[in-house]
Amino acid sequence: MTGFYLIVLCYNLGYNDFRTMLKTFKNILKEHNVQKQSVVAAVSGGADSLCLLLMLNQVKKELDLHITCTHFNHNLRGTESKQDQIFVNELCQKFNIDFITIDWQQPKSSEDECRKARYDFLYQVAKQQNQAIVMTGHTQSDLAETFLLNLARGSGAQGLCSLNILSPMLQAKEITLLRPLLKFSAQDTRAYCVAQGIEARYDSSNNNLAYKRNLIRQQILPLLKDINPRVEEAIAQSAAIIHGHNSCIRQQAQKMADKLFNEKNSSYLEIAKEAFLSLPVPIAKEVAREALKRLLGSLKDIESKHIDLIIEATAKKNGSALSLPQNWQMLVSYDKFIFCLQKDDPPPLQATTIGMGEQVLFGQYVFTLQKTEQVPLKLDINHDIFWLENGQRLSIRPPHEGDRLLITTGSKKVSDILGEAKIERRQRMLIPLVTQDDIPLWLCGIQKSYKKYKKHNGQMAILSLAPKNN
């Protein structure tokens, strides 16, 4: 009965016997040049990772591999977790394979924290083994589950094809992560273990439907198999197609990102506006994704909706802002899009006054008002002439709504002048405006009033500004 069951399993998935599975596995290793080197295998004791260990043990001599088996004990299931650890250790002793394990004492950690800890552990072991290749027991079934999970989350093309046979480790790109069982289903790996006469460990937490992956595995995929019994294979094929298309787009986007990005520091990145708007939407989305990846370090909290919002924001008016995960934001400027950390708006500067012979500080500028007998031949944008009656003072304040400056054809809104000068909205309140008798006369460093009225019995004075020395 057992033999009949195993033959049915293989037949359903296209394998004539388990020797074909092993041959396929061995060819995958050869295709990726996994010969005469060290391999770090992540083994939990479940059927998938156990199948990986069994296959590695069977090809290690032919391919001249040095295998190190790792086991990460989360200590989430008490005695059951300890028994998993003992089980894997005893197998390694039987196969004469090096065994490294760790007992983690963080029982209240999230799934993401557990996963990060596991991969950090694998990275450390691989580093000790002179940059060994890391292998995990992910199968075609895991790929299908990940595809559906990310599809439900709306994570986009990148998430739909995130589980690839070969990829660099996030912890260090020079260490390769290989998933050689992606051509096999979970049904295959269970059957292979049985055929080898070894019963895999079972993780009782797989019954907990509070974990979304378990929900997909136990309820969603069985329903899809009613439509297509080989749905996992179909999803894997779709993921491969998406991966191919996405890889082409990402390569083009990477080239464009290197041209368009101006990275001031680790928390500030600019993208040239005109060039970005000229990109086809799929490439523009990948460029935006690359910008967030560089700033955030990963795309863990980024979904397709965030990328879509970025594309929508590019059409908004200057000064617009878009909030993004982890306290980041996108700002729309005149000639660029800015990605930076969200900060509180700068506090409004308090108006001040200045009299003859005085020096005052306003924001980042120092103003000096001095008596003069004649107008200088050259009067640059940082100096201006005023006529003051005895004891009269000039006011220096931020621009107000409705302020206007005289121009040759009448008057013009100060807000329009600042817009044409491409001053960011949040920075406009830091620009000094000099007034006399409540009449705006000098938008400092940008534009002066076309004409001023000479006071009777007035004294001519020159007002100059200079950057404050920090």
Secondary structure, 3 states (H helix, E strand, C coil): CHHHHHHHHHHHCCCCCHHHHHHHHHHHHHHCCCCCEEEEEECCCCHHHHHHHHHHHHHHHHHCEEEEEEEEECCCCCHHHHHHHHHHHHHHHHHCCEEEEEECCCCCCCHHHHHHHHHHHHHHHHHHCCCCEEECCCCHHHHHHHHHHHHHHCCHHHHHCCCCCEEECCCCCCCEEECCCCCCCHHHHHHHHHHCCCCCCCCHHHHCCCCHHHHHHHHHHHHHHHHCCCHHHHHHHHHHHHHHHHHHHHHHHHHHHHHHEEEEECCEEEEEHHHHHCCCHHHHHHHHHHHHHHHHCCCCCCCHHHHHHHHHHCCCCCCCEEEEHHHEEEEECCCEEEEEECCCCCCCCCCEEECCCCEEEECCEEEEEEECCCCCCCCCCCEEEEEECCCCCEEEECCCCCCEEEECCEEEEHHHHHHHCCCCHHHHHHCCEEEECCEEEEECCCEECCCCCCCCCCEEEEEEEEECCC
